[in-house]
Amino acid sequence: MNDMVLRQNILDELEFEPSLNAANIGVSVENGVVTLTGHVPTYMEKNTAADVVCRVKGVRGIAQDMEVRPVGSHRTADDEIAKRALNILNWNTAIPEGAVQVQVEDGWVVLTGTVEWNYQKIAATEAVRTLPGVFDVANNIHVKPHVSSFDVKRRIEDALKRNARVAASDIRVKVDDFGKVTLEGRVKVWAERSLATRAAWSAPGVKMVEDLLTVA
């Protein structure tokens, strides 16, 4: 797809997203790789913009260079962000109580701790990224594996086969004894690559996913 056409499609999709104010977002495209610049008022909108871009057909990669600029002069104090983050984590039934610790400095949130499943790690980020005053979230939560590498490989392969939007036969899955998953092969569109990566992360015990899939 022509880069100019792809750029316009992305701009249209950003404008179409109701939860996002795209007025101050800049978009550039080179060989299918999209760079987002400008600023948004919340960290959640920054992530939403990236999600919107990834679902546009023809996108081969994305680089985030946007800033979070809260509206108005008021900034939420770090201790208040930390208190709200702990409360919302405790209320989230997907996250084991006391499993996640929170550190906040100048609006930057760092999450640490240990969980059994990657979806719990993701849930922690999803829970705190919507809080007012948050500029960014670093998720350093450790996923403790409880299954063998063979079981992890089988579960991922089965998940890929069940997904109607992924050509599982073109994807090779490798899993080592330390919870690292490597995906190799090719997919037709960027969204298919994201689905394959998500399937890998959904298996219990996965600590890292190396995505070597090519879009062709």
C-alpha positions in Angstrom: 0.0 0.0 0.0 1.2 3.5 -0.8 2.5 5.4 2.3 0.4 8.5 1.6 -2.8 6.4 1.3 -1.9 4.5 4.5 -1.3 7.8 6.4 -4.7 9.1 5.4 -6.3 5.8 6.4 -4.6 6.1 9.8 -5.7 9.7 10.2 -9.3 8.8 9.4 -9.2 5.9 11.9 -7.8 8.1 14.6 -10.5 10.7 14.0 -13.2 7.9 14.0 -12.2 6.6 17.4 -14.7 8.2 19.9 -12.5 7.8 23.0 -9.6 9.7 21.4 -9.1 13.4 20.7 -6.7 13.2 17.7 -6.4 17.0 17.1 -2.8 17.1 18.4 -1.5 13.8 17.0 0.9 13.8 14.1 1.3 10.8 11.8 4.2 10.0 9.4 4.6 6.8 7.4 7.7 5.3 5.8 7.6 1.9 4.1 4.6 0.9 6.3 6.2 2.0 9.6 4.1 4.6 11.4 5.5 7.2 13.7 3.2 9.0 16.1 4.1 12.5 17.4 2.4 15.3 19.2 0.6 15.1 22.5 -2.5 13.8 24.3 -4.0 14.6 27.7 -3.8 11.1 29.3 -1.6 8.0 29.2 -4.7 6.0 28.3 -5.2 8.0 25.1 -1.6 7.5 24.2 -2.1 3.8 24.3 -5.4 4.0 22.5 -3.8 5.8 19.6 -1.2 3.0 19.2 -4.0 0.4 19.4 -6.0 2.3 16.7 -2.9 2.4 14.4 -2.2 -1.3 14.8 -5.7 -2.3 13.5 -5.3 -0.4 10.2 -4.5 -2.6 7.3 -1.0 -2.1 5.8 0.7 -1.1 9.0 4.0 -3.0 9.4 5.4 -1.3 12.5 4.8 1.6 14.9 7.0 4.0 16.8 5.6 6.1 19.7 6.9 9.6 20.1 3.9 11.3 21.8 3.9 13.2 25.0 1.3 13.1 27.8 0.3 16.7 28.6 -2.5 16.9 31.3 -5.1 19.5 30.7 -4.8 22.5 33.0 -2.0 23.4 35.5 -3.1 20.9 38.2 -1.0 17.8 38.6 -1.9 14.9 40.9 0.6 14.3 43.6 2.7 11.1 43.5 1.5 9.9 46.8 -2.1 10.3 45.7 -1.5 8.4 42.5 0.2 5.6 44.5 -2.8 5.4 46.9 -5.3 5.3 44.1 -3.2 2.7 42.2 -3.1 0.4 45.2 -6.8 0.8 45.8 -7.7 0.0 42.2 -5.4 -3.0 42.2 -7.0 -4.4 45.3 -10.4 -4.0 43.8 -9.4 -5.9 40.6 -10.4 -9.6 41.0 -7.9 -10.7 38.3 -5.0 -9.6 40.4 -4.0 -11.6 43.6 -4.2 -9.4 46.7 -0.8 -8.0 47.7 0.9 -9.5 44.7 1.8 -6.1 43.1 3.7 -3.2 44.5 3.6 0.4 43.2 6.2 3.1 43.0 5.5 6.6 41.6 7.9 9.4 40.7 6.8 12.5 38.8 3.7 10.7 37.4 5.7 7.7 36.2 4.4 4.5 37.8 6.5 1.4 38.3 4.8 -1.9 39.0 6.7 -4.8 40.6 5.8 -8.2 42.2 5.1 -11.8 41.2 2.0 -13.3 39.5 1.3 -16.7 38.0 -0.3 -15.6 34.7 0.6 -13.0 32.2 -3.0 -11.8 32.0 -2.7 -10.8 35.6 0.4 -8.7 34.7 -1.5 -7.1 31.9 -4.5 -6.4 34.1 -2.3 -4.5 36.5 -1.2 -2.1 33.8 -4.7 -1.7 32.5 -6.0 -0.9 36.0 -3.6 2.0 36.7 -3.1 3.5 33.3 -6.5 5.3 33.4 -5.7 7.1 36.7 -5.4 10.9 36.5 -1.8 12.2 36.6 -0.2 9.0 35.2 2.3 9.8 32.5 3.6 6.3 31.9 3.6 2.8 33.3 6.6 0.5 33.6 5.5 -3.1 34.3 8.3 -5.0 36.0 6.0 -7.7 37.4 7.5 -11.2 37.3 5.5 -14.1 35.9 6.4 -17.3 37.8 6.1 -20.4 35.6 4.3 -23.5 36.8 4.3 -25.6 33.7 6.8 -27.3 31.4 8.1 -25.8 28.2 6.4 -28.6 26.3 3.0 -27.8 27.7 3.5 -24.1 27.0 4.4 -24.8 23.4 1.4 -27.1 23.0 -1.1 -24.6 24.5 0.2 -21.8 22.3 0.0 -23.9 19.1 -3.5 -25.0 20.0 -4.6 -21.4 20.6 -3.2 -20.4 17.2 -5.1 -23.2 15.5 -8.4 -22.2 17.2 -8.1 -18.6 16.0 -9.8 -18.2 12.7 -7.9 -15.0 11.9 -4.4 -16.6 12.2 -2.7 -18.9 9.7 -1.2 -21.2 12.3 0.5 -23.4 9.7 2.8 -20.5 8.8 3.9 -19.8 12.4 6.6 -21.8 14.3 6.6 -21.7 18.1 9.7 -22.3 20.3 9.8 -22.4 24.1 12.8 -22.6 26.4 12.9 -23.7 30.0 13.0 -20.1 31.3 9.6 -19.1 29.9 10.8 -17.4 26.8 8.6 -17.9 23.6 10.0 -17.3 20.1 7.6 -16.9 17.2 8.9 -17.4 13.7 7.4 -17.5 10.3 5.1 -15.0 8.4 1.7 -13.5 8.7 -0.4 -11.6 6.1 -1.2 -8.4 8.1 0.1 -6.6 11.2 -3.1 -7.4 13.1 -2.5 -11.1 12.6 1.0 -10.7 14.1 -0.5 -9.0 17.2 -3.0 -11.9 17.6 -0.2 -14.4 17.5 1.8 -12.5 20.1 -1.3 -12.2 22.3 -1.9 -16.0 22.0 1.7 -16.6 23.1 1.3 -14.3 26.1 -1.9 -16.0 27.1 -0.2 -19.3 28.0 0.7 -19.8 31.7 4.3 -19.3 32.7 5.3 -17.2 29.7 7.8 -14.5 30.8 9.0 -13.2 27.5 7.8 -13.3 23.8 10.3 -12.7 21.0 8.3 -11.8 17.9 10.3 -12.7 14.8 7.3 -12.9 12.6 7.4 -11.0 9.2 4.5 -9.3 7.5 4.4 -10.5 3.9 
